[in-house]
Amino acid sequence: MSPILPEKVKRSKSGTKYLPAVDLHERRYKEARNIVINTIQESHATGISRIRFITGRGNHVNQNGEQGVLYKAFRSWLSDTTIKHLVQSYIKYDGSYVVFLKISKESNSTDSYFDVSVIKQEALNGDIDAQFILGLMYLDGNGGVKQDAAEALKWLRKCAEKGDISAQLIIGNLLQEGTVVDKNVKEAFKWFKKAAEGDNSDAQLILGRIYLDGNEAKQQDIGQALKWFKKSAEKGDDSAQLIVGELLYQGKGAKKDIKEAFKWFKQSAENDNPDAQFTIAKMYFDGDGIKKDIDEALIWLKKSAEQGVVNAQLFIGNLLYEGNVIKNNSKEAFKWFEKAAEKGNLDAQFTIGRMYLDGNGVKKDIEKALKWFKQPAEQGDPNAQFIVGNLLQEGKSVKKDAKEAFKLFKKAAENGNMGAQFTLGRIYLSGNEVKQQDIGQALKWFKKSAEQGDVSSQLIVGNLLYEGKGAKKDTKEAFNWFKKAAENDSTDAQFTIGRMYLDGDGVDKDFEAALKWIKLSAKQDDTNAQLRAGKLLYESKDMSNGNKEALKLFKQAAKQNNADAQIMVSKMYLNGDGVWRKNNKKSLKWMLRAAEQNNNTEAQFLLGKMYAKGNGVKQKNIEEALKWFKKAAEQGHFEAGIIVDAFV
């Protein structure tokens, strides 16, 4: 037997005796859900276009101390895959819902449930129920009458003027939207206010929004907005509860009160509002107005994410991906990112692209990575444009397309991507993927990247300006760019500005500044800087304990096979410079290392002299000396060549 109860339900604020009604009171959750699904299927099949479901307000507490759940759960039932395609819309009232079904125009349904002639006569006789349903029939153009917006409005107004809240709400919506009848926001506001004053929670929510926006009221009034939102919230409207929470959290319309805000957010979340669930998850996560509770945060975060809130899906994905707060699970993270990505979230699409690119949480797949990166790239994301450009330029696992890559680099560069600006600079500098080399364009893009702090670009800009390429030579401006790079720890730049201070090139000469910057470069294991700083200290008469520090720097470079540094270490041990006494053995060791490992002609020549004179060796050895002079001479050492010729 059908659960529809025609004519048995008395007129109330939220329905009419002419609407088929289903009373779900005292039904168990599963039973009530099945009744709703079966009723909607049966009603659609028989041409009934609207049904009233009576759930109660959900305020009743049973003997187990549990609050009624039907009113809260009802909307989720309408999303069931077996009926969601049949449901057009619904209106929520206090303790009930009216569901409107999609009735095909081709079906020629006349809503046989209604006897139109009886309804018309009773409407003319002043029956408020008949007037209400006749207005709805004219509005939809079913039940045996043609669609007629003016006629619908006429009958609905008759009900509304008699205090019918449902009619007041419908008229307000029609006049506010202005799609079926002429738009009239002033009159819409009047009807919404009447319905709200009649204690209708939907009207109270709408009135709150009107006062909040100030569009249809004389001006924005957040205090009035909060008043009406609270009335709706107190009746259990989850959207109103969420808004009340937001206003109190921000201190709008009332004094800021995070604890009170949380109370309203929690009520909304418990009423299954996904946005409120996400909000309290973040509050638990941050300890914002409440005690920090990661486990509780995750419970609400998951509820919100499962209801399709993209930010919640992204949040869970990031937590699982990063593994800082909860255990890392890249596979599970990928699932949540994918859900958000499929809804068009650019961050999620980018992250999925990165995961496919790296093979993190999913099997590495460059083609799929490219597919996902392309989506945010097409919507103007400069980071995605840069990555797609790189993939197409490299042509690894995807078809190479240098032309398209260049276009994407240009877009990304114009959108401020530093890497793309640098890449574009290199392309113009080499001339490989453009018609011809254009150093002026190269300098322009390198400068943009340099201005964003890219060290390599700062160094290149400095070099181009120093050499006068792409712009007029400007050593002072070049020095400024070298200094920026040096301050960003570029060893090359530190060494360069040290040399410029030393030579007075583009800047006033300053020995101390020169030594400071060259030593900074030396600290980063630049062997040339270590050698240069060592020599500056060794040769300076003004530096106390300079020889000791010089030897330390020479040794650092010598250990990295810098032949000139090895020679200097050898000389210092031979002369007793920077050490407490001479050490011939160590002197010979370092000179041999320079001569043998680096094939350095100067080291070979000096080693020959050491053996010829008996310096740093046990005794003179002309034969060994001649051997090293010959090695140096064979590589073009002039002085060694003269000595060899003299012996021969």
Helices and strands as residue ranges (DSSP letters): E 21-23, H 29-46, E 50-54, H 70-77, E 87-93, E 96-101, G 105-107, H 116-124, H 128-140, H 149-161, H 165-177, H 185-197, H 201-213, H 222-234, H 238-250, H 258-270, H 274-286, H 294-306, H 310-322, H 330-342, H 346-358, H 366-378, H 382-394, H 402-414, H 418-430, H 439-451, H 455-467, H 475-487, H 491-503, H 511-523, H 527-539, H 546-558, H 563-575, H 584-597, H 601-613, H 622-634, H 638-647
